């Protein structure tokens, strides 16, 4: 069994255990006992349960993005020793010189959460520094900064304004999904919201355009 197969077995077993119990109650001992591996094998692949949760998300996200989008649109982290970096986590889909349409990305993100709704509901309840929700913020904030720079397309905007927009919109869409998955009676994270399905990036474009107009007055 190669390294990826071992990680996948550990991840699959952890998810199954969480379906029967809860993330808080499932221990590393439970995981290794169920897989037939030992603690040394677990810690060779993962630092702790949080790093396992993050790997599961990156695997799920990477698989759906690879299936749905051409390689030319996929966004990866800069190559590093972290095995999660092999999976794409975002897209860049231009709809004009200074326009992006990432509606299909948000649909994919929703499908990832819906695919393992109970698991991700539990994972996103945690709010510690090493939690999934904080990992997602750190992962997607630089991607939003890059999106803003694409929309700017060599136009000027003060760095502090770029930082504000990136933080505001990253928090907006992440909290939307976190809030929706925390509603047990709501079985669909994303419904038919057309024509608002690209609201994050269309709103970004509008705000940047207005900022440029004010600057030119």
N, C-alpha and C positions, 0 to 999 in steps of 0.2 A: 504494500500500500504506500503510494507516494505522499509527499507532504500535503498537497492539495486535498487528496482523498481523506487523509486523516483529519484535516481541519473541517472538511465538509461533514464527516461522520460526527465529530464533536458538536458542530453547530446543529445538525439535524437532531441529535439526541437531546441537546439542551432545549430546543424548541418543543420537542415532544414532552419533555419533563415539565416545561412551563405550561403546556396545555392541561396537564393533569394537576399541577400545583400552582406555584407562582414563582416569579423571578427571584423574589426575596428569599423564598424557602428552599429553592434548588441550590444545592451546594456543589462545589467542585468534586467532592467525594461522590456525590450522586451521579455526576456526569461520567466520571472515570469508571465507576462501578457498572454503569449501564453500557458503556462502550467496550468494556473489557480492557481498556488501556490503563496506564498508571498516571499518577500525578506529574511525574517527570515529563511524560509525553504531552500532557495538557500544557504545562508551563513552558515547554519548548516552543509551542505554537501560539500561546496566548498569555498575556501578563496576568489577566484576571477575568472575571465575568464581564466587566465593562468592555474590555477589548474584544471579547467574543461577541457581544451584542453589536458593537460597531462593525466587526467583520461581517456579521450576518446582514446588516443593513447594506453595506457596500456590495456584497455579493448579490443580494436581491436587486438593488438599484442597477448594478452593472449589467446583470443579465437582461433586464427589461429594456434598458437603453440600447444594448447591442442588438437586441431583436427588433427594435422599433426604428432605429435611426442608422443612417450610413456612418461609416467610420469617420468621415470627414467632419461630421457635426459633433462628434463626441469630445467631451472635455475630461482630461485626466489630471491628476496631480503631477507635479514635476517628479521624474523618476527618483525613487529613493529605496531604502531597504525595507520599508513597510510593505508587507504583502498586500495591503488594501489598495495600494497605489496602482495595481494592475487592472483595477476595475474603473471604468468611467463612472462619473458621478453627476454629470451635468451635460448640457448641450449648448451649442451656439448656432442658432437658426436665424439668419438674417432674412428680413422681408423688405429690405431697402437699404440704401447707403447708411442711413442713420436709424434704422428700425430693426427691432428684434421681435420675433413672435415665438414665445416659449410656452404657449398654451399646452402644447403636446407634452412638454416636460412635466408641468404640474399635474397633468392627467396621469403620467407615468408614476410620479411620486405618490399620488393617491392610490394607484393600483398596487404599489409595493406595500403600503400600509394596510390596504384592504385584504391583500393576499394572506397576511398573518395578523389579522386585526387584534386578536387577544394578546398575542405576543408583543406587538408594538404598543398597544395600549398600556401594558404593564411597564414596558421599557421607558416610555415617554412620561410616565408619572414621576420618575426620579428626576431630581433637580440639582444634584451635587455637581461639583466641578468636573468630574469624570463621567457625567451622565450622557446619554445619547442626545438629549435635546441641546446640551451645550456643545457637544461634538458637531452636531449639524450646523449650529450657528457659526462655529469656527471654520467649518468646511465651506459653507456657502457664502459667507461674507466676502472673501476675496473674489469669488465668481461674480457677485453682484457689482463689486468695484470694477471688474473688467467689463461687464455689460455697460456700465455707465460710461466708461471710456470709449466703448464702441459707439454708443449713442452720441457722445460728444463729438467724435470724429474730428479731432484736432481743434475743436472750439475750446475756449478757456472756461474753467469753472474752478473757483478756489478749492484747495485740497480739503479744507474743513467742510465745505458743502458736499463734496463727493463722499466724504466719510459719513456725514449725516444721512444723505440719501441711501447709501448702501446699508447702514445700520437700520434705518427706518423700514425699508422695504424687505430686507431679510427677515427682520422680526415680524413684520406683518404677515408674510405668507407662511412662515414656519408656525407662528402662533395659531393661524387659522386652522392648519391641519392638526396641530396638537389639541386644540379646543374641540374640533370635530370628532376626533377619535375618542375623546373623553365623554362623548354623548352616546350612551349605550343604545338608545332607541333610534339613533340615526344610522341606517345601514349603508348609506352611500356618502363617501367623503366629498365627492364632486358630482353634482347633478348638472343638468343642462343649463349652464349659466350664460350661454351665448346671448348678447355680444360682449360679455365681460370676461371671456375666457383668457384674454391676454391683459387683464387689468393692471398687473404689476408693471409690465414693460411699457404699455401704452401710457400709463400714468407717469412713469419715469420720463418718457419722451416729452410729454406735455409740460411737466415741471421744468425740465431742462430748456425747452423752447421758451417758456415764459421768462426764465432767468436770463437767457440770452437777449430777449427783447428788452427787459428792464435795463440790462447793461448797456444797450445801444441807445437808450433814450437820452 
